[in-house]
């Protein structure tokens, strides 16, 4: 019998009960969350279970949710069953002030570099990782650039023309430039059919 999302969910609920939450299937991919202290137990079960056999870690990254107090960072695992060609998404949330999550490197060798990259950009501290150092940013950085803690642009600049950034102007479809580079909207253009 082919493995389905329903079977995967049923096996996980049998094992972990209501500790697993936030069940969804966006675009057909089974997605769920667990307390961060269970991440290795859930991953080990998905790996070892003879019916499930999720033995390939396709991707691991983080997401910053600034409005989720106490669980601002999510570590997201995409795990693949190569035999039945089915992939699932598993999330654990952690406090940005103490972003400790157990490393999956003992189970998946591919987690090594992915956890280092996630540490480098989001500051997730993977407990038990063999060499948790920055891989792309300089060692001297004292911040994590993918966290949503910084404004996207310098709010104090006065030399920017908002119209050039798609804000506040009338640029777009159906507009043209006037004689002094003023924008003329379609409805404000003179009616040339009435000209003699």
URQUINOR-V629971 format. One record per backbone hydrogen bond with DSSP energy under -1.0 kcal/mol. CO is the residue of the C=O (numbers start at 1). NH is the residue of the N-H. If there is no record, write none. Layout:
BEGIN
co:nh
CO:NH
CO:NH
END
This chain:
BEGIN
co:nh
4:8
5:9
6:10
7:11
8:12
9:13
10:14
11:15
12:16
13:17
16:19
17:20
21:33
24:31
25:28
26:29
30:89
31:24
32:91
33:21
35:38
36:39
38:42
39:43
40:44
41:45
42:46
43:47
44:48
45:49
46:54
49:53
53:55
56:80
59:78
61:76
63:74
65:68
67:69
68:71
72:65
73:94
74:63
75:92
76:61
77:90
78:58
78:59
79:88
80:56
81:85
81:86
86:81
88:79
89:32
90:77
91:34
92:75
94:73
98:100
99:125
101:127
104:107
104:108
108:111
109:112
110:114
111:115
112:116
113:117
114:118
115:119
116:120
117:121
118:122
119:123
121:146
125:101
125:127
126:129
127:103
131:133
138:141
144:147
147:149
154:157
161:164
162:165
162:167
163:166
172:175
176:184
178:181
182:178
184:176
185:188
186:189
191:194
END
